[in-house]
Amino acid sequence: MFKSYLKIAFRNLWKSKGYAFINIAGLAVAFCISTFLFLTAYFALSFDNFHKDNERLYQAYFFSNEPEKAEKVGSMPFPITPALKAEFPEIEGVTRVLNGSNVVEYKGKYFDKQVLFTDPDFLKIFTFPLVKGSPETALQDLSSIIISENMAEAVFGKEDPLGKPLDVGLDGSKKQYVVTGILKDFPENSSIKFDAFIRSENAANYQNQKDQWDAYSHRVFLKLNPNTDQASFEKRLKPFSAKYFGENIASLKKKGAKPDEKGDLFAVRIEQIRKVHFDSQMSGGGSAPLALVYALMGIGFFILLIACINFINLNVARSFIRAREVGVRKSLGALKNQLFLQIWGEAGIICFMGFLSGVILAVLLLPTFNATFQGKLTLDYLLQPDKLAILLSLFILVTLLAGGYPAWQMSKFNAVEVLKGKVSLKKPGVLRNSLIVAQFTLSSLLICCTVIAIQQVDHLRKQPLGFQKEQVISIPVGKKVNGRQVLMRMRNKLEGDPNVLGITGSGVNLGVGIDRGTSRSILGFTYKEKEVTTDWLHVDYDYLKTLNIKLLAGREFSPAYPSDTLDRVIITESMARMIAEPEPVGKFFQTDTAGAKYQIIGLIPDFNLYSSKNEKKPITMHVSGSEAINYIFVRVTPQSLKGAMDKFREIWDEVAPGSEFIGSYVDENTNSWYREEEQLSQVFSLASGIAIMLSCLGLFAVALIVIEQRTKEIGVRKVLGASISNLVFVLSRDFVKLVLVAIFIASPLAWFFMQKWLDNYPYRIEINPLVFVLVGLSAIIVAVFTVSFQSIKAALMNPVNSLKSE
């Protein structure tokens, strides 16, 4: 019986090749894209879940209920870690993690590696297994270093690294460490990425800041005992916050701040590590927003749903064509469940072929998908048991949904009525029309979201940054050379060059360059009983000139004033507002009572140092004779821009021997600030394109079958004198009505969702109603074009052929 059903199924599919192709192609594309989107979302949601007892792992942060809005700061002072460990027995382990990178030297060879600073509890808290060495002793000594497997291979080759000495740092900061452990490489879904770890006490600023509670420089992670929950522990932290951060609380009271729902003005709180990855305030904004992850899942579901709707619509429409077959089989004794299994079996074969084609497409398109969306998916990742289970679940779901309902409806046909030619489903048009509306609603929704996302990205790009980004080249110095010396040599080399308009250096890049490096120094202090928080930016001479930032008052840094490298600063307008000084030039402030007294020598407009997606933050610029220059900026004339990169590459080999030249253009670097938004618009563009394609494919097939059923009606109309244009209008109007209904449903939904998304941006567009009008017109035109092809073909037919059997 099964063999017979299989033969009949293949014969029916071969007989209706066009119908089968449309279904298989639609399902293949839907399976392929949905697989990519679901697995990408799954990967993002799995960040840091590989740690054992991850539900007990937390990152500490400061909560501050400012009068304007509540803020979270994940950067901590050095003394908080030992204080937490000493005062809270419910903490199983606590550790600091300071970001960093450094030069590692072994036997005269240099390697740029990400060497982080941490504490011995790190190995107790996180699941980064040691391949060699003991977790209890690997970080006990200040001269110990533990390295990753990848670094061990790169530095030592086939040698056994344990016990070997490594020099870390440059010149005066160089120190020798002994390898005491080898860590397994971190997985791709880890928020903490590293090449090596050394003790926190080795950090450059540790000795100066180890007792300072207002110098925030690193993250703090902790692991709670199994019987301690987050809420109860945060209650226990209230007196701790009052004890060590009383000044912060008093300052907020003076500002007029009100306690939040938990009764806190300022507090130390904790957040689960698996949630930190999606918290832009805690993670620094480097991760994809959670909304984007859910959008990926939603889009994958929409595309799969549209393909299923196509399948259901076609099967239901074809039920009229196959009605006599079902009637004959019933009259010959076929049972309802036998008919159901046969028809469902045909649907299963189509689903399987679509599924198989989708998997093949996914394998072939995997490199392209990863390159487009910076994905981390691999074939091994797709073939893991849990991922295969997801794919199998999708297949079963689609088979049940798309094949089961039409099979159930067809098996219910009354044999007598069918053979009399009176076959009908109960309100068949209601289901078909509802599904078509659902298809075009989803498609229109995605298109509207795509257009608005693209407009927002374009708006961000056009947002004034506060400095001139064009014609500026950014050159990362790297860790193998002294940035200050390299800057001085480049100045000497380029002195007198008419094509060079300015050259300077800084500790921070503008945008994200080829080295992907980024760092931030935030300084907090009290000024006239006001709490002040500012970006503390290290720059070199000619910074304002090179970036074309205009002075509003005062002067720029100059070598003619030796004190500029000691205690002089230039501030932005928002910093002046924060300290409530309308004319700040000449004013003094101290960052701590024992430190230097800084004098403000210049005032400049606000500018975006880290992102144009956020409001411009207060910035304080200073020049230092000891702090590192990490980036060199060179402004050139427009006519020399084309050959400037090659020219600087040649100069770089002379001024920085041994250091790789990886220069980039600042305007390209700042474009990386919008990477998440561009990815979102790309995902929406891809999804809306596929959704409208699948919707049109389904509409085309349904129109084909509906027009086939109305062949005699068309013949009668032609005999009675209907023109071709009249016939096309009659056949198309019902479908156009459905598309109009879909647009009226999709437009307010798109407005609501995108309004919520745009609320995250201080610089945002206002949604133009014209977007919905244009999208609606486009959808109608596409639908009319799709249906008209078959309508015109039917209208041109000779009515004699359709009426001769009557």
C-alpha positions in Angstrom: 0.0 0.0 0.0 2.8 2.4 0.9 4.6 1.7 -2.3 1.4 2.3 -4.3 0.8 5.6 -2.5 4.4 6.6 -3.2 4.0 5.9 -7.0 0.8 7.8 -7.1 2.3 10.8 -5.3 5.3 11.0 -7.7 2.9 10.7 -10.7 0.7 13.5 -9.4 3.8 15.7 -8.8 5.2 15.0 -12.2 1.8 15.7 -13.8 1.7 19.1 -12.0 5.4 20.1 -12.4 4.8 23.8 -12.3 2.8 23.6 -9.0 5.5 21.3 -7.5 8.3 23.6 -8.6 6.7 26.7 -7.1 6.2 24.9 -3.8 9.6 23.3 -3.7 11.4 26.5 -4.6 9.4 28.6 -2.1 10.0 26.1 0.7 13.7 25.7 -0.2 14.4 29.5 0.0 12.3 29.8 3.2 14.1 26.9 4.9 17.5 28.2 3.9 17.0 31.8 5.1 15.1 30.7 8.2 17.9 28.3 9.1 20.4 31.1 8.9 18.3 33.6 10.8 17.3 31.1 13.6 20.8 29.8 14.1 22.3 33.4 14.1 19.8 34.4 16.8 20.5 31.2 18.7 24.2 31.9 18.6 23.7 35.4 19.9 21.4 34.3 22.7 24.0 31.6 23.7 26.7 34.2 24.7 28.4 33.2 28.0 26.0 30.3 28.6 28.9 27.8 28.3 30.1 28.8 31.8 29.3 26.3 34.5 26.7 27.7 37.0 26.3 30.7 34.7 23.0 31.6 36.5 25.2 32.4 39.6 27.7 34.6 37.6 27.2 38.3 37.8 28.9 41.6 36.8 28.9 44.4 39.3 27.9 47.9 38.2 27.0 51.3 39.6 23.4 52.5 39.4 23.0 56.3 39.5 19.5 57.8 39.4 20.4 61.1 37.8 17.7 63.8 37.6 17.7 63.5 33.8 17.7 59.7 33.6 19.0 56.6 35.4 22.5 55.5 34.4 24.5 52.3 34.7 28.3 52.2 34.8 30.1 48.9 34.5 33.6 50.3 35.3 34.8 49.8 38.9 37.5 51.1 41.2 40.4 48.9 42.3 39.5 48.7 46.1 36.0 47.5 45.6 37.0 43.9 44.8 38.9 43.2 48.1 36.2 45.0 50.0 33.4 42.8 48.5 35.4 39.7 49.2 36.0 40.6 52.8 32.5 41.8 53.7 30.3 39.3 51.9 30.7 35.6 52.8 28.0 34.7 50.3 30.4 35.5 47.5 32.1 32.3 46.3 34.6 34.2 44.1 35.2 37.7 42.8 37.7 38.9 40.2 38.7 42.0 38.3 39.2 42.0 34.5 41.1 44.9 32.9 41.2 45.1 29.2 44.5 45.5 27.6 46.9 44.5 24.8 50.6 44.4 24.8 53.8 43.2 23.1 55.0 39.8 24.1 58.7 39.0 23.5 60.2 35.5 23.4 63.8 34.8 22.1 63.9 38.1 20.3 60.6 37.7 18.5 57.7 40.1 19.2 54.0 39.3 19.2 51.0 41.7 19.6 48.7 39.9 22.0 45.6 40.7 24.1 47.0 40.4 27.6 44.3 41.0 30.2 44.7 41.7 33.9 42.8 39.6 36.5 42.9 37.9 39.9 43.3 34.3 41.0 39.5 33.8 41.5 39.1 34.2 37.7 39.8 30.5 37.1 37.2 29.6 39.9 34.5 31.7 38.4 34.7 31.2 34.7 34.8 28.0 32.7 38.0 28.5 30.7 39.6 25.1 31.4 43.3 24.8 31.9 44.9 22.4 29.5 48.1 22.5 31.5 48.7 23.9 34.9 46.7 24.0 38.2 43.8 26.4 38.6 44.7 26.8 42.3 48.3 27.9 41.7 48.4 29.3 38.1 47.9 32.9 39.1 49.2 32.9 42.7 52.4 34.8 41.9 52.6 38.3 40.5 55.1 37.1 37.9 52.8 34.3 36.6 51.2 34.4 33.2 48.6 32.0 31.7 48.3 31.8 28.0 45.8 30.4 25.5 46.4 27.4 23.3 46.5 29.7 20.2 49.1 32.0 21.8 51.2 28.9 23.0 51.4 27.7 19.4 52.1 31.1 17.9 54.9 32.0 20.4 56.4 28.6 21.4 55.6 26.4 18.4 56.2 22.8 19.5 58.0 23.7 22.7 56.4 23.1 26.1 55.5 26.6 27.4 55.3 25.8 31.1 58.1 27.4 33.1 59.3 29.4 30.1 59.9 33.2 30.6 58.0 35.8 28.6 58.8 39.5 28.4 55.6 41.6 28.3 55.7 45.4 27.5 58.0 47.8 25.9 61.2 49.5 27.1 60.6 51.0 30.6 57.4 49.1 31.1 58.8 45.7 30.2 58.5 42.9 32.8 59.3 39.2 32.7 56.7 36.6 33.5 56.8 32.8 33.8 54.2 30.7 32.0 52.3 28.7 34.7 49.3 27.5 32.7 47.7 27.0 29.2 44.0 27.9 28.8 41.7 26.3 26.2 40.9 28.9 23.6 37.8 30.9 24.3 34.6 29.9 22.3 33.2 32.4 19.7 30.2 33.1 22.0 32.4 34.4 24.9 32.2 38.1 25.9 35.7 37.8 27.4 38.3 37.4 24.6 41.9 37.0 25.5 45.4 35.7 24.6 46.8 35.7 28.1 46.2 36.8 31.7 48.5 38.3 34.3 47.6 39.6 37.8 45.8 42.9 38.2 48.6 44.3 40.4 50.7 44.5 37.3 48.4 47.1 35.6 50.2 50.4 35.0 47.9 52.5 37.1 47.4 50.0 39.9 49.7 51.5 42.5 48.3 55.0 42.1 44.6 53.9 42.1 44.6 50.8 44.4 43.0 52.9 47.2 41.0 55.4 45.1 37.2 54.7 45.2 36.5 57.3 42.4 38.9 56.0 39.7 36.9 53.6 37.6 39.0 51.4 35.3 37.8 47.8 35.0 35.0 45.3 35.2 34.3 43.2 38.3 32.7 39.7 38.1 31.5 37.6 41.0 30.0 34.2 41.7 27.3 33.9 44.4 26.8 30.8 46.6 23.9 28.5 45.4 21.6 29.6 48.2 21.9 33.4 47.5 19.8 35.1 44.9 20.3 38.5 43.2 17.5 40.4 44.9 18.6 39.5 48.5 22.2 40.2 47.7 21.5 43.6 46.3 19.6 44.4 49.5 22.7 43.5 51.4 24.7 45.9 49.1 22.7 48.9 50.3 24.8 49.6 53.4 27.9 48.8 51.5 27.0 51.5 48.9 26.3 54.0 51.7 29.6 53.2 53.4 31.9 53.7 50.4 30.0 56.0 48.1 28.4 58.5 50.5 29.7 61.4 48.5 28.0 60.2 45.4 24.7 59.9 47.2 25.1 63.3 48.8 25.9 64.9 45.4 22.8 63.4 43.8 20.6 64.7 46.6 22.0 68.2 46.0 21.1 67.9 42.3 17.5 67.1 43.3 17.6 63.5 42.2 14.9 61.2 43.6 15.3 57.5 44.7 14.1 54.9 42.2 11.5 52.2 42.9 14.1 50.3 45.0 14.8 53.4 47.1 18.3 54.0 45.7 19.9 57.2 44.5 23.3 55.5 44.0 24.0 51.8 44.5 26.2 49.0 43.7 24.2 46.3 41.9 24.8 43.1 39.9 23.6 41.8 36.6 23.7 38.2 35.3 26.5 37.7 33.0 24.4 36.2 30.2 22.3 39.4 30.2 25.3 41.8 30.2 26.1 41.0 26.6 22.9 42.7 25.4 23.1 45.6 27.9 24.7 48.5 25.8 25.5 50.5 29.0 27.4 47.5 30.5 29.0 46.0 27.4 30.0 49.3 25.8 27.6 48.9 22.9 29.8 46.4 21.1 27.1 43.7 20.9 24.1 43.4 18.7 21.0 44.8 20.5 18.6 42.2 21.8 15.9 43.7 19.6 17.9 42.8 16.5 18.2 39.2 17.7 14.5 38.9 18.2 13.9 40.7 14.9 16.0 37.9 13.2 13.9 35.2 14.8 10.7 37.0 13.9 11.8 37.5 10.3 12.8 33.8 10.0 9.3 32.9 11.3 7.6 35.3 8.9 9.4 33.9 5.9 8.6 30.4 6.9 5.0 31.3 7.5 4.7 33.0 4.1 6.1 29.8 2.4 3.5 27.7 4.4 0.7 30.0 3.4 1.7 29.5 -0.3 1.7 25.8 0.3 -1.8 25.8 2.0 -3.3 28.1 -0.6 -2.1 26.1 -3.5 -3.2 22.8 -2.0 -6.6 24.1 -1.1 -7.0 25.7 -4.6 -5.9 22.4 -6.3 -8.4 20.5 -4.2 -11.1 21.6 -6.7 -9.0 20.2 -9.6 -8.5 16.9 -7.8 -12.0 16.7 -6.5 -13.2 14.1 -9.0 -10.1 11.9 -8.2 -11.0 12.0 -4.5 -14.7 11.3 -5.3 -13.8 8.3 -7.5 -11.5 6.9 -4.8 -14.2 7.3 -2.1 -16.8 5.5 -4.3 -14.3 2.7 -4.8 -14.1 2.2 -1.0 -11.2 4.5 0.0 -11.4 5.5 3.7 -11.1 9.0 4.9 -7.8 8.3 6.8 -6.4 6.6 3.7 -7.1 9.6 1.6 -5.7 11.9 4.3 -2.4 9.9 4.4 -2.1 9.8 0.7 -2.6 13.5 0.2 -0.5 14.4 3.2 2.2 12.0 2.0 2.4 14.0 -1.3 2.8 17.2 0.8 5.5 15.5 2.9 7.4 14.6 -0.3 7.3 18.2 -1.4 8.3 19.4 2.0 11.2 17.0 2.1 12.4 18.0 -1.3 12.1 21.7 -0.3 13.8 21.0 3.0 16.7 19.1 1.3 17.1 21.9 -1.3 17.1 24.4 1.5 19.8 22.6 3.3 21.9 22.4 0.1 21.3 26.2 -0.5 22.3 26.9 3.1 25.6 25.0 2.7 26.4 26.7 -0.6 25.5 30.2 0.7 27.0 29.9 4.1 30.3 31.8 3.3 28.3 34.6 1.7 25.9 34.9 4.6 28.8 35.0 7.1 30.6 37.7 5.1 27.6 39.9 4.7 26.4 39.7 8.3 29.7 39.1 10.1 28.3 35.7 11.2 30.2 33.0 13.0 28.3 30.0 11.6 30.2 27.0 10.3 29.2 23.7 8.8 30.2 22.0 12.1 27.9 24.4 13.9 25.0 23.6 11.7 25.6 19.8 12.1 25.5 19.8 15.9 22.7 17.7 17.4 20.7 20.6 18.8 20.9 22.5 15.5 19.9 19.4 13.6 17.0 19.1 16.0 15.9 22.6 15.2 16.0 21.9 11.4 14.1 18.7 11.9 11.5 20.5 14.0 11.1 23.1 11.3 10.5 20.3 8.7 7.9 18.6 10.9 6.1 21.8 11.7 5.9 22.9 8.1 4.7 19.4 7.0 2.0 19.4 9.7 0.9 23.0 9.0 1.1 23.2 5.3 0.3 19.6 4.3 -2.1 18.5 7.0 -4.9 21.1 6.7 -5.4 20.7 2.9 -5.2 16.9 3.2 -7.8 17.0 6.0 -10.2 19.2 3.9 -9.9 17.1 0.8 -10.5 13.9 2.7 -13.9 15.3 3.8 -15.3 15.7 0.3 -18.7 14.1 -0.2 -18.3 11.5 -3.0 -21.8 11.9 -4.4 -21.7 15.7 -4.5 -18.2 15.6 -6.0 -19.2 13.2 -8.8 -22.2 15.4 -9.6 -19.8 18.3 -10.0 -21.0 20.2 -7.0 -17.7 20.1 -5.0 -17.2 23.1 -2.6 -15.4 23.8 0.6 -17.2 25.8 3.3 -16.3 29.4 2.4 -13.1 28.4 0.6 -12.4 32.0 -0.4 -12.3 33.2 3.2 -9.3 31.0 4.1 -7.5 31.7 0.8 -8.1 35.4 1.0 -7.1 35.6 4.7 -3.8 33.8 3.9 -3.1 36.1 1.0 -3.7 39.1 3.3 -1.4 37.6 5.9 1.3 37.2 3.3 1.2 40.7 2.0 0.8 42.2 5.5 4.1 40.5 6.5 5.8 41.6 3.3 4.6 45.2 3.5 5.5 45.3 7.2 9.1 44.2 6.4 9.4 46.7 3.5 8.2 49.6 5.6 10.7 48.7 8.4 13.4 48.4 5.8 12.8 51.9 4.3 12.6 53.5 7.8 15.8 51.7 9.0 17.7 52.9 5.9 16.5 56.4 6.4 17.6 56.4 10.1 21.1 55.1 9.1 21.4 57.8 6.5 20.3 60.4 9.1 23.0 59.2 11.5 25.6 59.4 8.7 24.6 63.0 8.0 24.6 64.0 11.7 27.4 66.6 12.3 30.2 64.9 14.4 31.8 68.1 15.5 35.0 67.5 13.6 35.9 67.2 9.9 36.3 63.5 9.2 37.1 63.9 5.5 40.8 63.8 4.2 42.1 62.5 7.6 44.1 59.3 7.8 44.3 57.3 11.0 47.4 55.2 11.7 47.4 52.8 14.6 50.9 52.8 16.2 50.8 49.2 17.6 52.7 47.9 20.6 56.1 47.2 19.0 57.2 50.9 18.8 57.0 54.0 21.0 54.1 56.1 19.6 55.5 59.4 20.8 58.8 58.8 19.1 57.1 57.7 15.9 54.9 60.8 15.9 58.0 63.0 16.3 59.7 61.2 13.4 56.7 61.6 11.1 56.4 65.3 11.9 60.1 65.7 10.9 59.5 63.7 7.7 56.4 65.6 6.7 57.5 69.1 7.7 57.2 71.5 4.9 55.1 69.1 2.8 52.4 71.3 1.2 50.0 68.4 0.9 50.0 67.8 4.7 47.6 70.2 6.5 48.1 68.8 10.0 49.5 65.9 12.0 48.7 64.9 15.6 48.4 62.0 17.9 45.9 60.6 20.5 45.4 57.7 22.8 42.0 57.0 21.2 41.0 56.3 17.6 38.1 58.1 15.9 35.7 55.4 14.8 36.8 51.8 14.5 39.8 51.2 12.3 41.4 48.1 10.8 43.0 47.2 14.2 39.4 47.2 15.7 41.0 48.8 18.8 39.0 51.0 21.1 39.5 52.3 24.6 37.9 54.8 26.9 38.9 56.7 30.0 36.2 58.3 32.1 37.1 60.5 35.0 34.8 61.4 37.9 35.4 64.1 40.5 33.7 66.8 42.5 33.7 70.4 41.4 32.1 73.0 43.7 30.0 70.3 45.4 28.8 68.9 42.0 29.6 65.4 40.7 31.4 65.7 37.4 31.9 62.8 34.9 34.0 63.4 31.7 35.8 61.6 29.0 39.5 62.1 29.8 41.1 62.3 26.3 44.9 62.3 25.8 45.9 64.2 22.7 49.0 65.8 21.2 49.7 69.2 19.8 47.7 70.3 16.7 44.8 68.0 17.5 42.2 70.8 16.9 44.0 72.0 13.8 44.2 68.5 12.3 40.5 67.7 12.9 39.4 71.2 12.1 37.7 71.8 15.5 37.2 75.5 16.1 38.1 77.2 19.4 35.2 79.1 21.0 37.5 80.7 23.6 41.1 80.4 24.9 43.9 78.8 23.0 45.1 75.4 21.8 47.9 73.4 23.3 51.4 74.6 22.2 55.0 73.5 22.7 55.7 77.2 23.6 54.0 76.5 27.0 55.8 73.7 28.9 53.1 73.6 31.5 50.6 72.4 28.9 52.0 68.8 29.4 51.5 69.0 33.1 48.2 70.7 34.2 46.4 72.4 31.3 43.2 71.1 29.7 40.8 72.0 27.0 37.1 71.2 27.5 33.9 71.0 25.4 30.8 73.0 25.9 28.9 70.2 27.6 31.8 69.9 30.1 31.5 73.7 30.8 27.7 73.2 31.4 28.4 70.3 33.7 30.7 72.4 35.9 28.3 75.3 35.5 30.9 77.7 34.2 29.6 79.9 31.3 33.1 81.3 30.9 35.4 78.4 31.9 38.7 79.6 30.5 41.1 80.3 33.3 39.2 78.3 35.9 40.9 75.5 37.9 39.7 72.1 39.1 41.2 69.0 40.9 40.4 65.4 40.1 41.4 64.4 43.6 42.6 66.4 46.6 46.1 65.1 46.4 46.5 65.5 42.7 47.4 68.3 40.3 45.3 71.4 39.9 44.2 71.6 36.3 43.6 75.0 34.5 41.2 75.3 31.6 42.9 77.0 28.7 40.4 76.4 25.9 36.8 75.8 25.1 35.6 74.0 22.0 32.2 72.8 20.6 30.9 69.3 21.5 32.0 66.5 19.2 31.3 62.8 18.9 34.3 60.9 20.2 32.8 57.4 20.3 29.4 57.3 18.5 27.0 59.6 16.8 24.1 57.4 18.0 24.4 58.9 21.5 24.3 62.4 22.7 27.7 64.3 22.7 29.3 63.7 26.1 31.6 66.0 28.1 35.2 65.7 27.0 38.3 67.0 28.7 41.5 67.0 26.6 45.0 67.0 28.0 48.6 66.7 26.7 51.0 64.3 28.5 54.7 63.7 28.2 54.4 60.2 29.5 51.1 58.7 28.3 51.1 56.5 25.2 50.3 57.8 21.7 48.3 55.0 20.2 47.0 56.6 17.0 48.5 59.2 14.6 46.2 61.4 12.5 47.3 63.2 9.3 45.1 65.6 7.4 46.0 66.0 3.7 44.8 68.2 0.8 41.9 66.8 -1.3 44.0 66.5 -4.4 46.7 64.4 -2.6 44.2 62.1 -0.9 44.4 59.3 -3.5 48.1 58.7 -3.2 48.5 59.6 0.5 48.0 56.1 1.8 50.8 54.6 -0.3 53.1 57.5 0.5 52.6 57.1 4.3 53.1 53.4 4.0 56.6 54.0 2.6 57.4 56.6 5.3 56.1 54.2 8.0 58.7 51.6 7.2 61.3 54.3 8.0 59.8 55.8 11.1 58.4 52.6 12.7 60.5 49.7 11.5 59.0 46.3 12.5 55.5 47.7 13.0 52.8 46.9 10.4 51.2 49.8 8.6 47.4 49.5 8.9 46.2 53.1 8.2 42.6 53.8 7.3 40.4 56.8 6.5 38.6 58.4 9.5 35.4 58.9 7.5 35.3 55.1 6.8 36.1 54.4 10.5 33.2 56.5 11.7 30.9 54.6 9.4 31.5 51.6 11.6 29.5 53.3 14.3 26.4 52.5 12.3 27.3 48.8 11.7 24.5 47.4 13.8 21.9 49.7 12.1 23.3 48.8 8.7 23.1 45.1 9.6 19.5 45.6 10.7 18.6 47.3 7.4 20.4 44.6 5.4 18.5 41.9 7.2 15.2 43.7 6.7 16.1 44.3 3.0 17.0 40.6 2.5 13.9 39.5 4.3 11.5 41.9 2.7 12.9 41.0 -0.8 12.4 37.2 -0.1 9.0 37.8 1.5 7.7 39.8 -1.4 9.1 37.2 -3.8 7.5 34.3 -2.0 4.2 36.3 -1.7 4.2 37.0 -5.4 5.1 33.4 -6.2 2.1 32.2 -4.2 -0.2 34.9 -5.6 0.9 33.9 -9.1 0.1 30.3 -8.5 -3.2 31.0 -6.8 -4.2 33.4 -9.6 -3.3 30.6 -12.1 -5.6 28.1 -10.4 -8.4 30.6 -9.8 -8.4 31.8 -13.4 -8.4 28.2 -14.5 -11.6 27.7 -12.5 -13.1 30.8 -14.1 -12.3 29.8 -17.6 -15.9 29.4 -18.7 -16.9 32.7 -17.0 -14.2 34.4 -19.0 -15.5 32.8 -22.2 -19.0 34.0 -21.5 -17.9 37.5 -20.8 -15.9 37.6 -24.0 -18.9 36.4 -26.0 -21.0 39.1 -24.4 -18.6 41.7 -25.6 -16.1 42.2 -22.7 -12.8 43.8 -23.7 -9.4 42.5 -22.7 -8.9 45.5 -20.3 -12.3 44.9 -18.7 -11.5 41.2 -18.2 -8.1 42.0 -16.7 -9.7 44.5 -14.3 -12.4 42.0 -13.2 -9.8 39.2 -12.6 -7.3 41.5 -10.8 -9.6 43.6 -8.6 -10.3 41.0 -6.0 -6.5 40.4 -5.5 -5.8 44.2 -5.3 -8.5 44.5 -2.6 -6.7 41.9 -0.6 -3.4 43.8 -1.0 -5.0 47.0 0.1 -6.4 45.4 3.3 -2.8 44.0 4.0 -1.4 47.5 3.6 -3.9 49.0 6.0 -3.0 46.4 8.6 0.8 46.6 8.0 1.2 50.4 8.1 0.2 51.0 11.8 2.1 47.9 12.9 5.3 49.2 11.1 4.8 52.6 12.6 4.4 51.3 16.1 7.4 48.9 16.0 9.8 51.4 14.3 8.7 54.2 16.6 9.8 52.1 19.5 13.1 51.4 17.8 13.7 55.0 16.9 13.1 56.1 20.5 16.5 54.6 21.3 18.3 57.4 19.4 18.7 60.9 20.6 19.2 61.9 16.9 16.4 60.3 15.0 14.1 60.9 12.1 10.4 61.5 12.2 8.5 58.8 10.3 7.1 60.2 7.1 3.6 59.0 6.3 4.6 59.1 2.6 6.7 55.9 3.3 3.5 53.9 3.9 1.9 55.4 0.8 4.8 54.6 -1.5 5.2 51.1 0.0 1.5 50.5 -0.5 1.6 51.7 -4.1 4.6 49.5 -4.8 2.8 46.4 -3.3 -0.3 47.1 -5.4 1.8 47.5 -8.6 3.7 44.3 -7.9 0.4 42.4 -7.2 -1.3 43.8 -10.3 1.7 42.8 -12.4 1.8 39.3 -10.9 -1.9 38.7 -11.5 -2.1 40.6 -14.8 0.2 38.2 -16.6 -2.2 35.3 -16.1 -5.3 37.6 -16.5 -4.1 38.8 -19.9 -3.3 35.3 -21.0 -6.7 34.1 -20.0 -8.4 37.1 -21.7 -6.7 36.4 -25.0 -7.9 32.8 -25.1 -10.5 31.9 -27.8 -13.9 31.6 -25.9 -14.9 28.7 -28.2 -12.3 26.5 -26.5 -13.7 27.1 -23.0 -17.4 26.9 -24.0 -17.5 24.0 -26.5 -18.0 21.4 -23.8 -21.1 23.1 -22.5 
